[in-house]
Amino acid sequence: MRESSDISIDLEEMIGYAKSLPSWEDARPIANYLNWQFRNSGTPEVFARIDSIARHFKEQNEQAVAERIRRQLELRFQKLLGLPEINLNNEQAVAALMEVMPLISFDNQWVALYRILVDFCHFPSEIQAFCDHIDDCLAGRKLSRPCKYQNIQKYLTGILAKPYKQWLTYEGHEEIGFKRQKRVAEKFLAIVRRIAENSTEII
């Protein structure tokens, strides 16, 4: 007969595995199995832990819905500002990033790349989601200056946190830090447009 501590360890391992699966549909059989396994011996705490699998995917879904709504609002705002959208697939994004890397002198100039990819190319605006998306696009390939959360979050303030179109009329355009960001953003936007124009339509 197994000790209760062994059962607890097995339960936590299976719960952890279930939560690592891509969707609730994949995890549901495990949750059902655990509910059946502990149908006679389970305590309220055990069933609460099993129920945490479903809660995990519910929270994930709510976050995904919130991100989708936020992105839709951003796109509407961009259209109001007259910002054109550029359809860029993952390979084209990587090509553009590889081409712009030699022009990057400081890690914080990822802010300029973030601004263009978010404002024009449908990339996530939430910084960690943006960095994760860059990693997904790269699929193991390396950039000379990797995309890191802190290189964007720390400097995405003031005018740099505003849509790119507002950069074009910024009164402090002679500030050194801003000039560095704007110069990279301009060149990166030109690269992105050139790479995308042959296979996608700029709306």
Order of alpha helices (4+ residues) and beta strands (2+ residues): alpha-alpha-alpha-alpha-alpha-alpha-alpha-alpha-alpha
